[in-house]
Amino acid sequence: MRRYETIYILRPSLNEEEINTVVDNTNGIITESDGKIIELDRWGMRKLAYPIKKESQGFYVYCDYSGAPEAVSEMERKFRIDDKVLRFMTVKTAESISDEEIAEAVNLASTKKIETEEVEEIGEVAEANDSKAKEEVKVETEVKAEDSAAEKE
């Protein structure tokens, strides 16, 4: 078994159900050939650097997996046929990978995802605190301006 990374870009007009169908079909191809999904990350809607098939945005999906070369060929064949896929790219990251390495990579990916979620939560809290602080400063400034206007009268 080899390790691969595939990034594919889907049309922005697809709804959530259609996106899930494409992702599930892709994962099904990998798992049917005894492959394992190490990490699946939906990056979401992003602006494209240049128009692809007259689209300026696309829904990005990143998949890190282990599988047979035949599975990659089949997946790419279906990507070429499917009009929902704007672009795709697969890179072989390791010539061979053992079951222990797969388990370790899955654990590492899940740990990384948990850490990312924690950082996002901290960022949201900091953003909320920052907006509160700005609001308090604005109120204090208004009060001082009113006080100085009252003193001048």
C-alpha positions in Angstrom: 0.0 0.0 0.0 1.1 3.6 -0.7 0.3 6.9 0.9 -1.4 9.6 -1.2 -2.8 13.1 -0.8 -5.6 14.3 -3.0 -7.0 17.8 -3.2 -10.1 18.3 -5.3 -12.1 21.4 -6.1 -15.9 21.1 -6.5 -18.3 23.5 -8.2 -19.5 26.3 -5.9 -23.1 25.9 -7.0 -23.3 22.4 -5.3 -25.4 22.1 -2.2 -24.3 20.2 1.0 -25.9 17.0 -0.1 -24.2 17.0 -3.5 -20.8 17.7 -1.9 -21.4 14.9 0.6 -22.2 12.5 -2.3 -19.0 13.3 -4.1 -16.9 13.0 -0.9 -18.6 9.7 0.0 -18.1 8.2 -3.5 -14.4 9.2 -3.4 -14.0 7.6 0.1 -15.9 4.5 -1.1 -13.4 4.0 -3.9 -10.5 4.2 -1.5 -12.0 1.9 1.1 -13.3 -0.7 -1.4 -9.7 -1.4 -2.5 -8.7 -2.0 1.2 -7.4 1.6 1.6 -7.7 3.7 4.7 -8.7 7.4 5.1 -6.0 9.0 7.3 -7.4 12.5 7.2 -10.3 14.1 5.4 -10.6 17.9 5.7 -13.2 20.1 4.0 -11.5 23.4 3.5 -14.7 25.0 2.2 -15.4 27.7 -0.3 -12.3 29.5 -1.5 -11.6 32.0 -4.2 -9.7 30.5 -7.1 -6.5 32.2 -8.3 -7.9 32.1 -11.9 -11.2 31.1 -13.4 -11.6 27.3 -14.0 -14.5 26.3 -16.2 -15.9 29.8 -15.9 -16.0 29.5 -12.1 -14.2 32.0 -9.8 -14.8 30.1 -6.6 -14.7 26.4 -5.6 -15.2 24.1 -2.6 -11.9 22.5 -1.6 -11.6 19.0 -0.1 -8.3 17.6 1.1 -7.9 13.8 1.6 -4.8 12.0 3.0 -5.1 8.2 2.6 -3.4 4.9 2.0 -4.4 2.7 -0.9 -3.5 0.8 -4.0 -2.5 2.6 -7.2 -5.6 1.1 -8.9 -7.8 3.0 -6.5 -6.1 6.3 -7.4 -6.6 5.6 -11.1 -10.3 4.8 -10.6 -10.8 7.9 -8.4 -9.1 10.1 -11.0 -11.1 8.5 -13.8 -14.3 9.3 -12.0 -13.1 12.9 -11.3 -12.5 13.4 -15.0 -16.0 12.2 -15.9 -17.9 14.0 -13.1 -18.9 17.6 -14.1 -19.1 18.5 -10.4 -15.3 18.4 -10.0 -13.5 21.4 -11.4 -9.9 20.3 -10.7 -8.0 17.6 -8.8 -4.4 16.7 -7.9 -3.0 13.6 -6.4 0.5 13.3 -4.9 2.1 10.1 -3.7 3.7 11.0 -0.4 5.2 7.5 0.5 6.1 4.5 -1.6 4.9 2.1 1.1 3.2 2.4 4.4 2.5 -0.2 7.1 -0.6 -0.6 9.3 1.3 0.8 12.3 2.3 3.9 10.4 -1.3 4.3 9.2 -2.5 4.1 12.8 0.1 6.6 13.9 -0.8 9.0 11.1 -4.5 8.7 12.0 -3.8 9.5 15.6 -1.6 12.5 14.6 -4.2 13.8 12.3 -6.9 13.6 14.9 -4.7 15.3 17.5 -3.9 18.1 15.0 -7.6 18.6 14.3 -8.4 18.8 18.0 -5.6 21.4 18.5 -6.9 23.4 15.6 -10.4 23.5 17.0 -9.0 24.6 20.4 -7.0 27.4 18.7 -10.1 28.5 16.8 -12.1 28.6 20.0 -9.4 30.7 21.7 -9.4 33.0 18.7 -13.2 33.5 18.9 -13.0 34.2 22.7 -10.2 36.7 22.1 -12.1 38.3 19.3 -15.2 38.6 21.5 -13.1 40.1 24.4 -11.4 42.5 22.0 -14.8 43.8 20.7 -16.0 44.2 24.3 -12.9 46.2 25.2 -13.3 48.4 22.1 -16.9 49.0 23.0 -15.9 49.9 26.6 -13.3 52.3 25.4 -15.8 53.9 23.0 -18.3 54.4 25.9 -15.6 55.9 28.1 -14.5 58.3 25.4 -18.1 59.4 24.9 -18.6 59.9 28.6 -15.3 62.0 28.8 -16.4 64.0 25.8 -19.8 64.7 27.5 -18.1 65.7 30.7 -15.6 68.1 29.0 -18.5 69.6 27.1 -20.5 70.1 30.3 -17.4 71.7 32.0 -17.0 74.2 29.1 -20.6 75.4 29.6 
